[in-house]
Amino acid sequence: MPEFNAFFERLRERIDSRDTVVSVGLDADIGRIPEQLLDKDLPRWAFNRRIIDATHEYAACYKPNAAFYEDADGWRSLRETVAYAHGKGVPVLLDAKRGDIGNTARKYAELLEHVDAITANPYMGRDSLEPFLSKPDKGVFVLCRTSNPGSADLQDLELDSGEPLYRRVAALADLWNERGNVGLVVGATAPDELEELREAVPDLPFLVPGVGAQGGDAEAAVEHGLADGVGLVNSSRGIIFAGEDREAHSASGGRSAESGDPEETFAKASGQAAKRLRDRLNQYRG
Ligand SMILES: O=c1ccn([C@@H]2O[C@H](COP(=O)(O)O)[C@@H](O)[C@H]2O)c(=O)[nH]1
């Protein structure tokens, strides 16, 4: 079994020192960012900065999804966000789900110059992931059994050997883990598969999305997501947009303990949501 590489050791350090396996998903959807931030130069960065201030204590890592940043201002916002998260000592995992022929993958892998880890799509096979895998200090989370309703369409297909495709992906990812830098993405909405995969590849840390807004199984996520104590359970909308109801309440003139500066309402709510998730997940950690 390869030792964890530098990324996974840093992640372990963060998990142990802050006692958290929460990945805070920074899916800075411009359509949901509080109105008072929309006139800022880079609203997504302004939003993320406030979210990071409120949540970093509870974050083992931040996981921006590239889909929310793929335009000129988006990349600038992402760069600022990554630098700020690093300034708080929190690793950043870019959920980019890349994978292409080698020459193109080599360019995609340059994304890893800016972040600590990335998600990758194994559909095109080993050579399409090699440029990511060959970066010894970074982490690569390979999509295996995803959390969406359609995941079974391809991932559950039975191969001639009788195993489902997602099991073959896990076995391949285990082979590709020559540098101790590989993890798997396995959704919390598939608790049976989480358990089965943990048995199949005991040494690979999982990134487990799908708790929170997708209603996945938080207990199974923790029980099976961690390898030697290392792994991540992600919530994005459930944390960063936790304040939406309260903002609506304040905006409509409602009086509550949360009424006050609207600029801070959403950030405070995100901090509380991150803490709640941290505490809940910690109940299930050994
Ligand atoms: O199987 C997968 C792989 C990736 N994701 C991503 O994680 C977050 C989940 O967001 P929530 O708001 O917590 O539902 C999002 O970026 C997805 O693209 C996933 O959900 N499932």
The ligand as an SDF file (V2000), in Angstrom:
LIG
                    3D

 21 22  0  0  0  0  0  0  0  0999 V2000
  -21.2660   12.6090   -7.5590 O   0  0  0  0  0  0  0  0  0  0  0  0
  -21.1250   13.8350   -7.4260 C   0  0  0  0  0  0  0  0  0  0  0  0
  -19.9820   14.5030   -7.7960 C   0  0  0  0  0  0  0  0  0  0  0  0
  -19.9000   15.8420   -7.5820 C   0  0  0  0  0  0  0  0  0  0  0  0
  -20.9120   16.5330   -7.0050 N   0  0  0  0  0  0  0  0  0  0  0  0
  -20.7380   17.9690   -6.7800 C   0  0  0  0  0  0  0  0  0  0  0  0
  -20.7410   18.2110   -5.3610 O   0  0  0  0  0  0  0  0  0  0  0  0
  -21.4900   19.3900   -5.0880 C   0  0  0  0  0  0  0  0  0  0  0  0
  -22.7340   19.0300   -4.3050 C   0  0  0  0  0  0  0  0  0  0  0  0
  -23.5290   20.1670   -4.0790 O   0  0  0  0  0  0  0  0  0  0  0  0
  -24.7720   20.1850   -3.0400 P   0  0  0  0  0  0  0  0  0  0  0  0
  -25.2670   21.5800   -3.1340 O   0  0  0  0  0  0  0  0  0  0  0  0
  -24.2340   19.8290   -1.6900 O   0  0  0  0  0  0  0  0  0  0  0  0
  -25.7550   19.1890   -3.5390 O   0  0  0  0  0  0  0  0  0  0  0  0
  -21.7810   20.0420   -6.4310 C   0  0  0  0  0  0  0  0  0  0  0  0
  -20.6880   20.8720   -6.7650 O   0  0  0  0  0  0  0  0  0  0  0  0
  -21.8140   18.8550   -7.3590 C   0  0  0  0  0  0  0  0  0  0  0  0
  -21.5300   19.1980   -8.6990 O   0  0  0  0  0  0  0  0  0  0  0  0
  -22.0540   15.8700   -6.6420 C   0  0  0  0  0  0  0  0  0  0  0  0
  -23.0070   16.4400   -6.1050 O   0  0  0  0  0  0  0  0  0  0  0  0
  -22.1310   14.5250   -6.8590 N   0  0  0  0  0  0  0  0  0  0  0  0
  1  2  2  0
  2  3  1  0
  2 21  1  0
  3  4  2  0
  4  5  1  0
  5  6  1  0
  5 19  1  0
  6  7  1  0
  6 17  1  0
  7  8  1  0
  8  9  1  0
  8 15  1  0
  9 10  1  0
 10 11  1  0
 11 12  2  0
 11 13  1  0
 11 14  1  0
 15 16  1  0
 15 17  1  0
 17 18  1  0
 19 20  2  0
 19 21  1  0
M  END
$$$$
